[in-house]
Amino acid sequence: MSAILTRDELKAKMDHGDDFKLVEALAEDAYKDWHLPGAINIPASKVRELAPTMLPDKNADIVVYCGSFT
């Protein structure tokens, strides 16, 4: 199942300590410069390579985001 979360909904999940994986989908350099607390980096270009080891639980609640200054 997929859903779109608003910023406020994501903040509420974080504030409540909900159990989920937060994934930043931008390139590594963007992740290093700016990412949300607790986020792991899986760039879109490396999803097939990294996701199986970094997100092994196929039943986990996963929130993927990307962001830029534009």
N, C-alpha and C positions, 0 to 999 in steps of 0.2 A: 504494500500500500504506500502511496506517496501523497504528500500534502505540502502545501505551501504555508510556511510560518511567517508571521509578521515579526518585525524586530521586537515588539513588545512581548509576543508569545515566546520567542527565543529567550529573551531576558528572563521571563518568568520561569522557564524550564531551568535556566542556569541558577537563578536565585533560589529555587526550590530544591536544588541538588538532584534533579531528575537524572536517571541513569540513561545516558545516551552518548554516542560518539559524535564529536563535532569535527567536521572535516573542512579545511580550507582548500579550495580547488585551484588557486592561482599558482603561478610559478614559484619556485623556491625562494628567489630573491624578494619577491613581494611578500611571501610568508615571513621571512626574516625581518622585514621592515615593519610589518603591520599585520597582526592577527588577533583574533579573540582569545581570551584566556582559556586554556585547556584544549585548544584546537590542535589537531594534527594536520600535517600537510601531505596531501595527495594531489599533485598537479593533474589536471585533466589529461595531459599527454602521457601520464604514467599510471592511470587507473588500473589497466589490465595487469600491469607489472606489480604494483604495490598493494592494491586492495586485498588480495587473498591473504597476505601475511599481516597487514596492518588492521584489517577488519575481518578476522576469521569467523566471528559469530554471525551467521547469516540471518539470525533472528533479532539481532541488535537494532535498537532505535538509532538511526544515523541521520544527522542533519548536515547537509553539504551546503556550503556557501562560497561565494566568491565576491570580491568587492574591488572597487578601484576608486580613484579620486575623480573619475569622469562621470 
